[in-house]
Amino acid sequence: MFTRGLRLPEPGTETFFLWGPRQTGKTTLLRAAYPGALWLDLLKAEEFRRYLEHPEWLRSEIPEERRAPFVVIDEVQKVPQLLDEVHWLHENRGVHFALCGSSARKVKRGQANLLGGRAIRYELLGLTSAELGSEWDLDRMINHGYLPRIYLSRRPLRLLRAYVADYLKEEVAAEGLVRNLPVFSEFLGIASLSDTEPVNFSTIARECGVSSQTVKGHFQILEDTLLAGWLPSYRKRPKRRVIASPKFYFADVGVVNFLAKRPGLEPGSPLYGKAFENWCFHELRAYNAYTESFAEFSYWRLASGIEVDFIVNNMNVAVEAKSARKITSDHLKGLRQLAADQPGVGRRIVVCLERKARKTTDGIEILPAATFARRLWQGEILQPRQANACTIT
């Protein structure tokens, strides 16, 4: 049993979208939060076909009662036309909806009705250290990933293989997102090597044997299906030339491990370090989303290669992820150069594998991974807002 950190509204008080990568637990969370809701599951073939052909039937099938029902539509992106009916029911009958999906691509690309700003957007990510509590294991998370079923599994490899196969079959092929599925499958493996790095579209295009525009389109599919995203560079008031390209992050490090063929990561290896950086970003993103802190993240890198992994807002906090058991002056170069280049920088933090927290003479905080995670979720690193929680069994 673990507690999810995402705050959801009381039933019948808001209409909202709940987005998130496949298998993060969206349906489980909604069923636990709204046991009395009227449920439409578009994964069921008969419901999908019925509403695809006649979206207007939704209006007649929701009963007109003194107290309007609360309705959950699962995988709403499969029939975007339903959103017109959702809009009408919300406006004319006061019906509130939870609209759940793992891909916003068809909704965005098809110019579907997004309810004119009437619906709030929530996002559910994979498991975090705070949600797992005493069951959290950093090495397990870095090797298995953040998806609940896979994190808890003793045999994650077979589940990750099935996850990627289902993604290709159900998200990409079934929705007609690409013309050449084998090329896209090959692209996934090459793209996984770019996790936590700026992306060179031309290089990946040459390796895949396609055009740069095709590769950009493939990266857009990963973003639209919530499998990955971008971290922009920090470019305000630079004293010297900085890198402008965004960095690329997969939403789940276990998927990266499978695609990049890097099983059994152990502390001290460069690949463990890349996965450790992905985990740090995952914790920051999840905390930011669940507590509605509304922080903006970026990274800072000089043309010389000196960098800091994560910048919070306008240099309020700078975080460097280093999977080292002993932090030396070499590990601190980026944060020290940042302070020289940006005199207004606030807290500077190194997240690492040292055993105890400490502070350098120039004020850099050295935090073990568990200490960083605990302080983050206690609201000591980003400023939180009040959040509710829902227990999943």
Secondary structure, DSSP 8 states (H G I E B T S, - for coil): -EEE------TTS--EEEE--TTSSHHHHHHHH-TTSEEEETTSHHHHHHHHH-TTHHHHHS---SS--EEEEETGGG-TTHHHHHHHHHHHH--EEEEEES--HHHHHTT---GGGTSEEEE--S--HHHHGGG--HHHHHHH-S-HHHHH-S-HHHHHHHHHHHIIIIIIITTT--S-HHHHHHHHHHHHTTTTEE--HHHHHHHHTS-HHHHHHHHHHHHHTTSEEEE-B--SS-SS-B--S-EEEES-HHHHHHHTT--S--TTSHHHHHHHHHHHHHHHHHHHHHTT----EEEEEBTTS-EEEEEETTTTEEEEE---SS--GGGGHHHHHHHHH-TT--EEEEEES-SS-EE-TTS-EEEEHHHHHHHHHTTSSS-------EEE-
